[in-house]
């Protein structure tokens, strides 16, 4: 007999890419799509999570890795409670993605790939401009190495010419409502 009080684990949609690639915009839109389908969904943004955890860690490679692992564990905890989680985070670490695959039952990895020229031109936080002028350190893709996903479940190439709706349609086509 099936216990109606036991929920199936949720799915974690790990939306990764460099700063300015469109992760947050795409992630929010996909979370709204899932809500519209009747799913219990939590949207997590890497920048907001840093604030929630009091910005207690900096941006060095080791600190970024610690933040990414913190985010991964939070996603797992929420998914285990039957909630779908859309997490938009840079987290360009092979170690974190391997941990996610090993420890999160329903894990979907989405890599939002964007050319560096586009990222520098968008630069919503001014990170790239400051890093390229030598005024800022610890910027992924500038002075910190990037471990691009080797086998994501989906790659969304965002060259800046497609509307967000088309990119989200790629997610829907790949995963549907689940």
Residue frames as qw, qx, qy, qz and C-alpha x, y, z in Angstrom:
[[0.000, 0.889, 0.458, 0.000, 0.00, 0.00, 0.00],
 [0.403, 0.435, -0.015, 0.805, 1.32, 3.45, -0.91],
 [0.309, -0.600, -0.449, 0.586, 1.54, 5.90, 1.96],
 [0.257, 0.834, 0.330, 0.359, 0.03, 9.21, 0.72],
 [0.335, -0.934, 0.046, 0.113, 2.16, 11.10, 3.25],
 [0.649, -0.342, 0.425, 0.530, 5.45, 9.93, 1.77],
 [0.420, 0.846, -0.066, -0.323, 6.57, 12.24, -1.02],
 [0.854, 0.333, 0.112, 0.384, 8.73, 11.25, -3.94],
 [0.471, -0.473, 0.083, 0.740, 12.07, 13.10, -3.80],
 [0.341, 0.885, 0.082, -0.306, 12.14, 16.30, -5.80],
 [0.774, 0.403, 0.134, 0.471, 14.42, 17.04, -8.71],
 [0.328, -0.737, 0.101, 0.582, 17.40, 19.37, -8.42],
 [0.606, 0.712, 0.183, 0.303, 17.99, 21.46, -11.54],
 [0.549, -0.571, 0.116, 0.599, 21.57, 22.72, -11.12],
 [0.485, 0.836, 0.170, 0.192, 21.89, 25.67, -13.51],
 [0.612, -0.548, 0.169, 0.544, 25.57, 26.52, -13.80],
 [0.555, 0.645, 0.186, 0.491, 27.65, 28.93, -15.84],
 [0.442, 0.009, -0.189, 0.877, 29.80, 32.01, -15.43],
 [0.004, -0.600, -0.383, 0.702, 28.62, 35.35, -14.10],
 [0.273, 0.524, -0.163, -0.790, 26.38, 37.07, -16.65],
 [0.040, -0.056, 0.912, 0.405, 25.63, 33.90, -18.65],
 [0.522, -0.167, -0.330, -0.768, 21.90, 34.11, -17.89],
 [0.298, -0.075, -0.926, 0.219, 21.63, 31.45, -15.17],
 [0.110, 0.262, 0.597, -0.750, 19.36, 33.46, -12.89],
 [0.465, 0.268, -0.141, -0.832, 17.02, 34.64, -15.64],
 [0.553, 0.105, -0.749, -0.350, 16.70, 31.14, -17.10],
 [0.239, -0.077, -0.894, 0.371, 16.43, 29.48, -13.68],
 [0.259, 0.233, 0.435, -0.830, 13.69, 31.83, -12.46],
 [0.566, 0.232, -0.311, -0.727, 11.69, 31.34, -15.65],
 [0.509, 0.054, -0.848, -0.135, 11.99, 27.55, -15.44],
 [0.051, -0.134, -0.796, 0.589, 10.96, 27.58, -11.77],
 [0.428, 0.251, 0.167, -0.852, 7.87, 29.58, -12.75],
 [0.581, 0.169, -0.620, -0.500, 7.11, 27.04, -15.48],
 [0.353, -0.038, -0.916, 0.186, 7.32, 24.19, -12.96],
 [0.158, 0.203, 0.571, -0.780, 5.05, 26.10, -10.53],
 [0.522, 0.240, -0.181, -0.798, 2.58, 26.59, -13.35],
 [0.584, 0.088, -0.768, -0.249, 2.58, 22.80, -13.78],
 [0.762, -0.520, -0.147, -0.356, 1.61, 22.43, -10.10],
 [0.778, 0.057, -0.462, 0.422, 5.04, 21.49, -8.70],
 [0.506, -0.848, -0.012, 0.159, 6.32, 22.56, -5.31],
 [0.700, 0.460, -0.052, 0.544, 9.42, 24.48, -6.37],
 [0.407, -0.829, 0.016, 0.384, 12.10, 26.49, -4.64],
 [0.594, 0.710, -0.063, 0.373, 14.33, 28.78, -6.66],
 [0.637, -0.648, 0.058, 0.414, 17.79, 29.37, -5.18],
 [0.469, 0.839, -0.116, 0.251, 20.21, 31.97, -6.48],
 [0.776, 0.023, -0.304, 0.552, 23.89, 31.73, -5.63],
 [0.157, 0.435, -0.179, 0.868, 24.21, 35.43, -4.79],
 [0.577, -0.544, -0.056, -0.607, 21.16, 35.36, -2.53],
 [0.907, -0.265, -0.313, 0.093, 22.40, 32.21, -0.80],
 [0.530, 0.228, -0.344, 0.741, 25.64, 34.02, 0.05],
 [0.221, -0.478, 0.125, -0.841, 23.54, 36.71, 1.76],
 [0.812, -0.404, -0.238, -0.347, 21.42, 34.14, 3.57],
 [0.885, -0.199, -0.254, 0.335, 24.57, 32.55, 4.98],
 [0.358, -0.894, -0.015, 0.269, 25.89, 35.99, 6.05],
 [0.529, 0.791, -0.257, 0.170, 28.56, 36.24, 3.34],
 [0.677, -0.663, 0.317, 0.043, 30.86, 34.39, 5.73],
 [0.769, -0.060, 0.451, 0.449, 33.04, 33.08, 2.91],
 [0.035, 0.680, -0.278, -0.677, 35.00, 35.05, 0.35],
 [0.752, 0.588, -0.014, -0.297, 35.68, 34.37, -3.31],
 [0.084, -0.572, 0.795, 0.185, 38.99, 32.49, -3.33],
 [0.557, 0.151, -0.738, -0.350, 38.94, 29.13, -5.07],
 [0.246, -0.070, -0.905, 0.339, 38.75, 27.22, -1.76],
 [0.236, 0.251, 0.485, -0.804, 35.99, 29.48, -0.41],
 [0.556, 0.234, -0.316, -0.733, 34.01, 29.22, -3.66],
 [0.469, 0.051, -0.875, -0.112, 34.26, 25.44, -3.44],
 [0.055, -0.168, -0.798, 0.576, 32.98, 25.53, 0.16],
 [0.407, 0.274, 0.148, -0.859, 30.05, 27.73, -0.90],
 [0.561, 0.193, -0.594, -0.543, 29.23, 25.39, -3.79],
 [0.349, -0.049, -0.926, 0.137, 29.24, 22.36, -1.48],
 [0.151, 0.225, 0.577, -0.770, 27.01, 24.23, 0.97],
 [0.520, 0.268, -0.154, -0.796, 24.56, 24.95, -1.86],
 [0.502, 0.128, -0.805, -0.289, 24.66, 21.34, -3.05],
 [0.173, -0.126, -0.895, 0.392, 23.85, 19.99, 0.40],
 [0.316, 0.281, 0.346, -0.838, 20.99, 22.45, 0.81],
 [0.555, 0.234, -0.445, -0.663, 19.57, 21.38, -2.56],
 [0.402, 0.019, -0.915, -0.022, 19.78, 17.72, -1.56],
 [0.032, 0.190, 0.746, -0.638, 18.02, 18.39, 1.76],
 [0.447, 0.307, 0.100, -0.834, 15.17, 20.23, 0.05],
 [0.551, 0.214, -0.638, -0.493, 14.79, 17.63, -2.71],
 [0.232, -0.017, -0.949, 0.211, 14.64, 14.85, -0.12],
 [0.217, 0.310, 0.600, -0.705, 11.55, 16.58, 1.25],
 [0.406, 0.528, 0.740, 0.095, 9.78, 16.30, -2.11],
 [0.161, 0.888, 0.080, -0.423, 10.49, 19.79, -3.40],
 [0.721, 0.496, 0.171, 0.453, 11.90, 20.54, -6.83],
 [0.369, -0.765, 0.071, 0.523, 14.87, 22.89, -6.56],
 [0.606, 0.692, 0.089, 0.381, 16.15, 25.16, -9.32],
 [0.546, -0.705, 0.070, 0.448, 19.57, 26.40, -8.21],
 [0.539, 0.790, -0.016, 0.290, 21.36, 29.02, -10.31],
 [0.577, -0.747, 0.249, 0.219, 24.99, 29.09, -9.25],
 [0.327, 0.759, -0.545, -0.141, 28.42, 29.51, -10.81],
 [0.789, -0.316, 0.512, -0.127, 29.87, 26.45, -9.02],
 [0.700, 0.600, -0.361, -0.141, 32.27, 25.54, -11.81],
 [0.249, -0.540, 0.788, -0.160, 33.80, 22.64, -9.89],
 [0.601, 0.129, -0.747, -0.254, 33.96, 19.06, -11.14],
 [0.169, 0.027, -0.866, 0.470, 34.09, 17.86, -7.52],
 [0.379, 0.168, 0.416, -0.809, 30.74, 19.48, -6.70],
 [0.675, 0.238, -0.318, -0.622, 29.01, 18.16, -9.80],
 [0.494, 0.136, -0.859, 0.011, 30.32, 14.64, -9.06],
 [0.052, 0.057, 0.763, -0.642, 29.07, 14.95, -5.48],
 [0.540, 0.195, 0.102, -0.812, 25.67, 16.05, -6.76],
 [0.669, 0.207, -0.581, -0.414, 25.41, 13.09, -9.12],
 [0.407, 0.080, -0.877, 0.241, 26.40, 10.67, -6.34],
 [0.079, -0.181, -0.721, 0.664, 24.18, 12.12, -3.59],
 [0.426, 0.301, 0.171, -0.836, 21.10, 13.66, -5.22],
 [0.550, 0.220, 0.805, -0.019, 18.63, 11.09, -6.57],
 [0.462, 0.728, 0.475, 0.174, 17.00, 13.26, -9.20],
 [0.295, -0.661, 0.171, 0.668, 19.77, 15.56, -10.39],
 [0.602, 0.672, 0.337, 0.268, 19.72, 17.49, -13.67],
 [0.439, -0.498, 0.145, 0.734, 22.72, 19.56, -14.67],
 [0.444, 0.826, 0.311, 0.154, 22.20, 22.48, -17.02],
 [0.524, -0.305, 0.143, 0.782, 25.21, 24.37, -18.30],
 [0.298, 0.925, 0.218, -0.092, 24.49, 27.87, -19.59],
 [0.666, -0.112, 0.276, 0.684, 27.45, 28.47, -21.86],
 [0.236, 0.957, 0.154, -0.069, 28.18, 31.99, -23.05],
 [0.694, 0.419, -0.084, 0.579, 31.20, 33.41, -24.85],
 [0.496, -0.416, -0.271, 0.712, 33.54, 35.50, -22.71],
 [0.131, 0.180, 0.235, 0.946, 33.08, 38.48, -25.05],
 [0.386, -0.585, -0.500, -0.509, 29.35, 38.48, -24.22],
 [0.626, -0.564, -0.455, 0.290, 29.99, 38.11, -20.49],
 [0.421, -0.192, -0.079, 0.883, 32.42, 41.03, -20.50],
 [0.050, -0.308, -0.338, -0.888, 30.00, 43.18, -22.50],
 [0.510, -0.617, -0.517, -0.302, 27.06, 42.36, -20.17],
 [0.436, 0.108, -0.547, 0.706, 29.00, 42.43, -16.89],
 [0.366, -0.739, -0.402, -0.399, 25.97, 43.35, -14.73],
 [0.663, -0.704, -0.152, 0.205, 28.06, 43.47, -11.53],
 [0.171, 0.931, -0.313, 0.080, 31.15, 45.06, -13.10],
 [0.830, -0.419, 0.347, 0.120, 33.22, 42.03, -12.08],
 [0.826, 0.295, 0.251, 0.410, 34.93, 41.39, -15.38],
 [0.280, 0.869, -0.029, 0.407, 35.82, 45.04, -16.00],
 [0.422, -0.833, 0.314, -0.172, 37.33, 45.40, -12.53],
 [0.876, -0.242, 0.373, 0.185, 39.18, 42.08, -12.79],
 [0.736, 0.498, 0.192, 0.416, 40.57, 42.89, -16.24],
 [0.109, 0.890, -0.154, 0.415, 41.85, 46.24, -14.89],
 [0.554, 0.173, -0.635, 0.510, 43.52, 44.41, -12.00],
 [0.276, -0.434, 0.266, -0.815, 41.23, 45.96, -9.38],
 [0.819, -0.207, 0.235, -0.481, 39.53, 42.71, -8.39],
 [0.105, 0.358, -0.927, -0.048, 40.81, 39.20, -7.79],
 [0.273, 0.088, 0.925, -0.250, 39.14, 35.81, -7.63],
 [0.608, 0.413, 0.026, -0.678, 36.88, 36.11, -10.67],
 [0.721, 0.103, 0.681, 0.079, 35.97, 32.82, -12.35],
 [0.660, 0.629, 0.355, 0.206, 37.10, 32.80, -15.96],
 [0.200, 0.940, -0.195, 0.194, 39.56, 35.69, -15.47],
 [0.092, 0.651, -0.691, 0.301, 42.09, 34.80, -12.77],
 [0.585, -0.187, 0.723, -0.317, 40.42, 31.66, -11.39],
 [0.073, 0.127, -0.894, -0.424, 40.27, 28.48, -13.46],
 [0.708, 0.103, 0.093, -0.692, 36.96, 27.18, -14.72],
 [0.210, -0.069, 0.971, 0.090, 36.13, 23.49, -14.78],
 [0.542, 0.115, -0.270, -0.788, 33.44, 23.37, -17.44],
 [0.791, -0.006, 0.497, -0.356, 30.91, 20.56, -17.10],
 [0.090, -0.323, 0.857, 0.391, 32.07, 17.54, -19.06],
 [0.144, -0.235, -0.905, -0.325, 28.74, 15.77, -19.38],
 [0.310, 0.125, 0.380, -0.863, 25.86, 18.05, -18.37],
 [0.407, 0.414, 0.806, -0.114, 22.33, 16.83, -18.99],
 [0.375, 0.824, 0.395, 0.155, 21.75, 19.92, -21.10],
 [0.397, -0.215, 0.100, 0.887, 23.88, 22.69, -22.58],
 [0.231, 0.888, 0.393, -0.063, 22.14, 25.97, -23.32],
 [0.513, 0.079, 0.168, 0.838, 24.30, 28.09, -25.59],
 [0.010, -0.907, -0.360, 0.217, 23.49, 31.69, -24.79],
 [0.535, 0.139, 0.211, 0.806, 25.15, 33.96, -27.30],
 [0.010, -0.414, -0.234, 0.880, 22.82, 36.84, -26.49],
 [0.211, 0.057, -0.513, -0.830, 20.73, 36.54, -29.65],
 [0.375, -0.340, -0.826, -0.249, 17.96, 34.27, -28.34],
 [0.453, -0.546, 0.071, -0.701, 15.14, 35.43, -26.07],
 [0.241, -0.307, 0.808, -0.441, 15.03, 33.80, -22.64],
 [0.801, 0.128, 0.262, -0.522, 11.77, 32.08, -23.62],
 [0.788, 0.443, -0.403, -0.142, 13.61, 30.10, -26.29],
 [0.218, 0.448, -0.795, 0.345, 16.32, 29.03, -23.85],
 [0.491, -0.122, 0.635, -0.584, 13.70, 27.99, -21.29],
 [0.854, 0.277, -0.071, -0.435, 11.88, 26.10, -24.05],
 [0.539, 0.452, -0.707, 0.070, 15.09, 24.06, -24.39],
 [0.148, -0.242, 0.803, -0.525, 14.83, 23.12, -20.72],
 [0.705, 0.123, 0.335, -0.613, 11.17, 22.21, -21.08],
 [0.788, 0.401, -0.374, -0.281, 11.90, 20.11, -24.14],
 [0.370, 0.408, -0.802, 0.232, 14.71, 18.29, -22.34],
 [0.058, 0.035, -0.850, 0.523, 13.00, 17.69, -19.00],
 [0.347, -0.530, -0.640, -0.434, 9.31, 18.52, -19.45],
 [0.506, -0.735, 0.008, -0.452, 7.71, 19.01, -16.10],
 [0.735, -0.564, 0.377, 0.015, 10.24, 16.54, -14.69]]
